[in-house]
Amino acid sequence: MLSNKEKQLIKKEETFCSNTYNPLPVVLKKGKGVYVWDVHCKKYLDFLSSYSAVNQGHCNSKILRSFTRQARRLTLTSRGFYNSELGDSLEYITKTFGYDKMLPMNSGAEAVESAIKICRKWGHEVKGIKKDVAKIITCNGNFHGRTTTIISFSSSKGSKENFGPLTPGFEIIDYNNIKQLEDVLKKDKNIAGFLVEPIQGEGGVVVPDDGYLSKSKKLCEKYNVLFIADEIQTGIGRTGKLLASWHEDIIPDIVILGKALSAGFYPVSGVLTSKDIMSVMQVGSHGSTFGGNPLAGVVAKASIKYTLDYKLSENAENLGKIFRDGLEEIKSRRKIIKGIRGKGLLNAIILDCDIKSKIPWNICLSMKDNGLLAKPTQGNKIRFAPPLVINKRQIKKALKIIDLSLSEF
């Protein structure tokens, strides 16, 4: 039961904010590590992590020190001038991930848009595709953002309905289908790139078959097409490697980063690629007032450094296995669970109910009452993605809460 204070705060948000989300009825006030507290100081395990933006934990004290130190000194210059932090930050990031260049942006969707522009320009100027006919292959079940261009190849009807005219230039194939990918590459010489999520997070934590990414990369090389990995949600340690692509030992031509690059402090995203590919972007061909600002540069560097120094990828790998084993044990007793999937600490349960059923939402309400926050995705699935600073004791506690909450159904 919501208190009057909570009702007032929810009502105010619904009154003055565009109603484009359906939040769980909890009003959060404080966060630290893997925990968040509501306005009445009730404590919850956060198993959404702001869609993987706070991999390093809420209000991480080390990153906060870097943030506040720079915030007192200089926050924004625009790219109209050089600043003292951007060069060092980009040198650290590119060397860490093994690339030559990074185009710094702010939100994940901006970074996807930037990658699309780079790919198309490369297709026309390097591959030799005729003007205005370059295509990019994307996959069913994708989620890359909600800008006009991105929704044009979205699988979500709600994301695109009545937002037309939509942007052309995309070929949509089934995810995890190598044959379809090769068929399209073989028949269409105007393909410039293949944009893919190593794991489809919003799609319900869909993990492709082993070898799918590496085979896709080889096909892209064969047909002179750029392999673009959207690692906005899967990157920065989430799946047990710094990049999910690294599970198959591949180096994408273009990597898109966001979310946990910020550690939840400040919007930071970017596109990583080689010097040759990035060379198609010239003065005036792209820009962002806030992209590459000194505060963002400091935060991004500190976020990655913390992830490496505290071995968050290894923690995600080890605790992810423990978590899935625990879910499997619960599944043996709770018939409402039909399936479990995931990698590292990006996981989901598939429920034995219709995709339009209210059961997933009600289970999340029950988990909230019992002290754990998660959200349904794609109808009959619930995603579990805690901050990567979580420990074994907290994982065990979460499993008990999930089990207790499912027992009601």
N, C-alpha and C positions, 0 to 999 in steps of 0.2 A: 504494500500500500504506500503510495506516494504521500509525502507530507505536503502541507500547504506551501512551504518554502520551495520545494521541488516543483510543484505544480506551477507556481508563479514564474520561476525561472524558465521552465519549459514553455509556458504560454508566451513569455516575452520573446524567446528565441523563435517560436513559430510565427509570432505576429510580425516581427521585423526582419526576419531572414527569409530568403527564397527557400521554398520547401522542396528542395531537390534531394533530400536524404530522409531516411526512415530510422532515426536513432533508437537504440535500446533505451527504455525509460530509466536512465540513471544520470545524475548531474555530477560531474567530476570536478574536483577542486584542487587536488594535489597529486603528484606522482613522484616516485623514487624507486629506481631499479625496476623490478618486475611488478611493483605494486602501484595501484592508484587508490585514492580515497574520494568518497563523495562528500557532499556538503554537510553531511551529518557524521563525517569521520569514519564511516564504515569502510573497511579495507577490502580490496579485491585483487586477485591475480589478474593481470592484463594479458589475455591470450589473443589479442588482435595486434598489439604493438603499433597502433596507428598505421595499419596496413604495411607493416615492416619498416616504418620510418624511424622507430626508436630501438633498433637492434642493440644499441649500446646501453639501453636502459633509460628510464625517464630521468631527466635532470642530472645526467652524468656529471659528477663533480669535476673530473679532470677536464672534460670538454667545456664545461661551464666556465672554468678559469680562463681557458683560451678565448672563449667567446667574450667574456666581460672585459678582459684586458684589451682586446682589439676594439670592442664597442666603445670604450672610453677614448680610444686613440683616433680611429678613422673608420667609418662604416661604408661610405659610398663616394666614388669619384666619377662614376660612369667610365666607359671605355674610351672616352674622349681624352683621357690622360692615362699614363702608366701609374701603377700603385706599387707599394713596397712588398706586398704579400702575394700577388697573383702568380708571379713567375716561380717563386719557391713552391707554392702549392701545386701548380700544374706539373712542375718537374717531379715532385714527389709522387703525384697520382699516376702520371704516365709511366714512370719507371716501375712503380709497384705493379701495374697491370700489363706492362710490356708493350706500350704504344708510343708513338712519336708525338702526337698532338691531342689536345682536348679543346673542344668548343664548349665553354662554360655557359650554362643557362640557369634557370630557376626551378620550374616545376618539371615533373616527369613528362607531361604532355608536350611541353615546349621542347624538351630534348628529343622526343619522338618526331615531332614536326621538323626539327633541325636535321635529324638523321635522314628523313625522307627527302628533304631538299638537297642534302649532300649526295645522296644516292642518285637522284634524278639528274643532277648536274653532272655527276661522274658518268652516268649512262649516256648523256648526250655528248659530252666533250671528250671523254676518254674511250668509251666503248664504241661510240659512233652511231648511236641510235638517233634516228631522225627527230627533229624538233617536235616537242609536245606529244610524243607517242610512247615515251618510256613508261614501263609498268613495274610495279612492285608486287610480289606474291605475299599474301598474308594467309592466316589460317582461321578456320571456323573455331568459335569458342574463345577467340582472342580478347584481351583487354589491354589497350595501349593508351587510353585516355578518352576525353570527350570533346575535343575540339572538332570543328566542322570537317576537316580533312580526315581525322582519325575515325569519327563515327561513320564515315562513308564506307569503311570496310569492317565495321563492327558487326558482330553476330547478334547484338542485343537490339530488338525491335524498339524498345523504349528509349534507347539512346539516340535513335535516328528519326523516329516518326515525326513528320511535319517540320523537320529542320532542313529540308531540301531547298534548292537543288544540291545534291551530294557531289563530292569531288570524284571525278573519274581517274583511272590509271592504276587500278588495283585488281589483281586476280586472286580470288579466294579459293583455297583448297582445304581438304581435311587435314587436321593436325595429326601428326604421327603416321603419315601416309607417304612413304618414300616413292611409291610408284606414281602417285598423282603428281608429286613434285617433279619427278623426271619427265613425265608426259608433257607437263606444261613447259618446262625448260627446253624440251626437244622441239616442240612445235612453234614456239613463239620467240623470235629473235629480238623482240623489243623488251625483254625482261632485264631490268637493271639490278634488282635486289630481291632478297628473300628475308622478310621481317618476321622473326619468330621469338616466342618466349620459351626459354629452356624448360620451364614448368609453367603451365597456365594457372596462375594464382586465382584471379577472379573467376576463371572458368571452372573452379571447383577443385583446385590443386590436382590438375591432370598431369601425371608424370609420364613422359613418353617412354617407349621401349628403349632398352639399352642399345646404343649404336645409332639411334635416330639422328641425333645432332651431328655426329661425325660423318655419317653417310650423306646427310644434307649438305654439310660443308664441302665434301668431295664433289658432289654434283654441282654445287655453285662454282667451284674451281674449274670443273670440266667445261661448263657453259659460260664462263667469264661473267659471273653474276656475284654481286656483293652479298655476303652472309652477314645479316644484321641481327645481333642478339639483344633483345630487350631484357636487360637485367635490373630493371628498376625495382622490382620486388624480390627477385631471387639473388641479387648481388649483395656484396659486403657481408659475406659469411652466412647468410640465411640457410643455405642448403647443405652446409658442411664443407664448402670450399669458398674461397673469396669470391669467385664467380661460379655459377652453376655450370657454365660451359666447360669449366676445367674438370668436371667429372669425366668428360670424354676426351680430355687432352686436346681440345681444339682452341684455336685462336681466331675468333670471329674477325671479319674485316672491319666491322663497326660494332662497338659496345655502347649501349645506352645505360647510364646510371642516374639514380635519383634517390628518393626516399631516405634510406639509411646513410647516404652520403652526408646528410644534414644532422644525423643523430637526434632529429626532432627539434633542433634549435632554430634553424633558419633555412628557408627553401634553397636547395642547391641541387643542380642536376648537370649533366654534361654528356657529350658525345666523344668517345675515344676512337681514334683511327690512326692510320699511317700518315706519314708526311705526304706521300704521293696522292692519296685519296683526298686528304684535307686541302691540298693545293688548289682544288677547283673552287674553293671559297675565297673570293677576293674582297678587297675593301668595298663596302656597300652592299655586298650580297646577303648579309645577315647581320643581326645585331640585337642587343638587349641592354637597356639602361642599367638594370641591376645585375645582369649576368657577368660574372667575373669580378664582383666587388670584393674589396679586401676582407670584409667580415666573412663572407661566404667562403673565400679561399682558406682562411684560417680554420673555420669550422670543418670544412671538407677534409683538410689534412689531418686535423686532430681526430676526426671520426674514424678515418682509415687506420691511423696510427694506433688508436685504442683497440680497434678490432684485431690488429696484428699482435700488439704487445700482450693482450690478455687472451689470446688464442680463442677468440669467439667462434671461429669456423670449426675448430676441433671440438669445442663444447657443444655446438649445434649438431655435429656428426654423432658424438657419443650419446648425448641426452635424447636426440631424435630417435635413436634405436630403442632406448629404454622406454620412451613415451609410446612408440608404436607397439612394442611388446606389451605394454600395459593396456593399450587400447584393444589389442587382440585378446587379452585375457578377459576384459570386460565384454567384448563381443561374444565370447563363448557363453556368457550368461545373460546378456541383454539382446534379445532377438530383434530389437528395433534397429540395431546396427547391421547394415547389409554389407558394408565394405569399408576398408581403411586404405588410405594412400598418402604418400608424402615422401619427402627427403629432407634430412636434417631436421630443423625445427619449423618446417613449412608442411603442415599435415591437415588432413580432413577426414571426417567420418561421413559415409554415405548412409542415409537413413532409409529404412524400409517403409516409405510412404510416398504419396503422390507429390510431384514437384510444386503443386499449388496448396499442399497441406499446410496448416498452421502449426503442426507438430514441431518442426525445427525452431520456429520462433518461440514457441512455448518452452522448449527445452532450454533455449538460451535465457529465457526469463527465469527458469528454475535454477540454472547455473549462476545467474546473477544473484538470486536470493541466497545461494549457498557460498558466494564469495569468489566467483570466477566470471570474467567477461569475455564473450566470444560472439560472433555474429554468423547467421546463415549466409550461404552463397549458392547461387544457382539452384534455388528451390529446396532440394532435399539434402543439402550438404551443410556441414558446420566446419568452419576452418579454425584451426588452432595454430597460432603463430606468436609465441611469447617472446619477449626480449631475450637476446642471446646470452645475457648475463645470468640467466636462471641457473639454479643448481639442482642437484639430484633430489634433495629433500623437497624442494618446491615442486618439482615434477611429480613426485609421489603424492604430494598434497593435491595437486591439480587432478590427478587420476582419481583420487577418492571423491573429489567434488563432482567430476564428470559421471562417475559410477552412481553416486547418490542421486544426482539429478535425473539420470536415465531411468532409475528404478521406478520413478513416478509414471513412466510411459510404457 
